[in-house]
Amino acid sequence: MSSTIVLITGANSGIGFATAKVIACASEVFHVIIASRSLEKAKSAMSEIEAAGIKGHLSTLQLDVTDERSIEQAVALVTQKFGRLDVLVNNAGVGSREPDVKSRFQRCMDTNVIGPVLVSAAFRPLLLKSQKPYSIYVSSVMGSMAKSSDPNSPTYRGMPNGEAYRASKAALNMVALQESIVFSSTALKVFAVCPGFVRSNLRGPSEEARSGWGKAGDPQVSGETILSVIQGERDADVGRFVHADGVYPW
Ligand SMILES: NC(=O)c1ccc[n+]([C@@H]2O[C@H](COP(=O)([O-])OP(=O)(O)OC[C@H]3O[C@@H](n4cnc5c(N)ncnc54)[C@H](OP(=O)(O)O)[C@@H]3O)[C@@H](O)[C@H]2O)c1
């Protein structure tokens, strides 16, 4: 049986880690490439997931989405080892809210927008060699223009210095939409996915921040949403901005 090769960026932590685990536990069909900007962190994530008992296979890859040389080398390694890619999950992201406006915009745009654009462009030839390729962008409802402009929506209220992150996710949504339109004549299925508000390092390293002040859910649920996408269960919503229970307006 031929494997489904899945590459997840930022898979050493939070949602990326949980998604790698959910997918690797789901079936022997999956080979998950744990991509991380630190190979050491990727290896330690791989050991932790393997210890949980998996059905599929895992490997690691150094990939810093803001470093073109790192992206180039990652593509070369995946080409050499697998010759194609079936699923690309652009998950790596930062939630910078630092006080300096230029710094936080640069950081959010570099990692959350330009990074995924470069990663997708570099891996697309490998994705287009797959019979059932999926391109997934881990976005956020905070980037939905429709939700953000609705006073009745919980996402209406802004957080101090939160605009850079939200603008980066709005831009990422456009990246996903454009890719789905431009490549609609190919087999590529593109999705923007909101993973929900879940435990991770995104908001900072303290327990308070990691748990979203006690309100964040389990990132395993985010992993299950992404698994449902790559198993074709959300194909009716291809080219859209999906979440666990439905579709968000852009
Ligand atoms: N958690 C939530 O409630 C939530 C809600 C909506 C959307 N999201 C989105 O979910 C995605 C994953 O975030 P998370 O919540 O799981 O946070 P996280 O625990 O901080 O994970 C982010 C991951 O991205 C990696 N990363 C950051 N910069 C990178 C770079 N330049 N190159 C490669 N990897 C890089 C981090 O690596 P290091 O460990 O080396 O820093 C980490 O592995 C993000 O796109 C985020 O915007 C999260």
The ligand as an ORCA input file, in Angstrom:
! r2SCAN-3c Opt
* xyz 0 1
  N      -3.873     28.070     19.683
  C      -4.939     28.684     19.222
  O      -5.903     28.932     19.974
  C      -5.011     29.078     17.762
  C      -6.211     29.615     17.287
  C      -6.297     29.959     15.949
  C      -5.221     29.744     15.110
  N      -4.056     29.220     15.587
  C      -2.938     28.990     14.641
  O      -2.440     27.675     14.812
  C      -1.100     27.614     14.330
  C      -0.232     26.853     15.329
  O      -0.094     27.645     16.493
  P      -0.205     27.039     17.973
  O      -1.389     27.647     18.601
  O      -0.049     25.593     17.968
  O       1.066     27.770     18.659
  P       2.504     27.206     19.086
  O       2.367     26.144     20.125
  O       3.287     28.422     19.442
  O       3.061     26.558     17.749
  C       3.540     27.350     16.701
  C       4.552     26.534     15.945
  O       5.064     27.333     14.855
  C       6.476     27.256     14.906
  N       7.136     28.384     14.274
  C       7.146     29.693     14.617
  N       7.920     30.385     13.779
  C       8.403     29.510     12.867
  C       9.252     29.607     11.754
  N       9.808     30.767     11.394
  N       9.516     28.488     11.042
  C       8.985     27.308     11.398
  N       8.201     27.130     12.468
  C       7.916     28.226     13.184
  C       6.818     27.149     16.382
  O       8.144     26.690     16.542
  P       8.966     26.964     17.912
  O       8.478     25.949     18.903
  O      10.396     26.772     17.504
  O       8.659     28.371     18.325
  C       5.765     26.131     16.797
  O       6.170     24.839     16.433
  C      -0.664     29.053     14.088
  O      -0.716     29.335     12.697
  C      -1.717     29.855     14.849
  O      -1.883     31.149     14.312
  C      -3.929     28.892     16.904
*
